[in-house]
Amino acid sequence: MTKLEEVKEILHQKNASLVVAYENGEIKEYYQDRIKDIKDILKENKNALKGAIIADKVIGKVAGSILTVAGVKEIYADVISEYAIPVLEENHIKYEYKEKAKYIINQTKTGMCPMENKYKDEVDIHKIYSEMINA
């Protein structure tokens, strides 16, 4: 079983929101909404996700941008937005997904996620990273 298969299995078995296989071999699961876990990990150690392999419930452009800048090696998403895919492809991040969505929906399921909407046309992923992690 590959690391990506392993984190994907843990994501579904434990109903986590995020599972990270760190470069040192440690695997941890997280349970907060949206990108809170990713932000917390990177605020504690900006290099924590370098070389990591992750499985996440939802990857939009903001999460994809942050994870790319953070140095993640591979990503699995249950749902990925069409805005996230070019970010990953342009930066040679390997990814798999179960379902592709036009965009990430907001928490009330009435439209586009405000972060996805704010950054959908932003080309500078370092700006997205900086604004989101330092917010």
PyMOL commands that set and color helices and strands:
alter all, ss='L'
color gray80, all
select helices_A, chain A and resi 3-13+36-44+61-70+84-90+114-119+125-133
alter helices_A, ss='H'
color red, helices_A
select strands_A, chain A and resi 18-21+27-30+53-59+74-81+94-101
alter strands_A, ss='S'
color yellow, strands_A
deselect
rebuild
show_as cartoon
